[in-house]
Amino acid sequence: MAHTAKSPPAATGGARNSDQSGKAIASEIVSPKQDLQALLPSRATLSRRWPGLRVNRLTWRWVDDASRARGEDIQSLLAFLSEGGSTQ
């Protein structure tokens, strides 16, 4: 059975879980936004299927010039893409 222990606080905001050998547990490293970003199609696919779509990947604000739809977060972008890019 692997022993889990807390490591000292990291410079980027808090302690992380590690196993006995000192390796970080993968589920603790990946942020939830990175998980959501993995659900997005590639930039090439986005530009091909939605040519008017502009996404700020830092703030996740987006606007589609073709339909005038816009959103403030990645969840609204995923909902927009799942609807096929139609207006809400």
NORDA-V188427 format. One record per backbone hydrogen bond with DSSP energy under -1.0 kcal/mol. CO is the residue of the C=O (numbers start at 0). NH is the residue of the N-H. Records with the same first field share a line. If there is no record, write none. Layout:
BEGIN
CO=NH + NH
END
This chain:
BEGIN
4=17
9=12 + 13
13=9
15=6
16=24
17=4
18=21
22=18
24=27
25=29
30=34
31=35
32=36
33=37
35=38
36=39
41=45
42=46
43=47
44=48
45=49
49=52
51=64
53=62
55=59
60=55
61=70
62=53
63=67
68=63
70=61
72=76
73=77
74=78
75=79
76=80
77=81
78=82
79=84
80=83
END
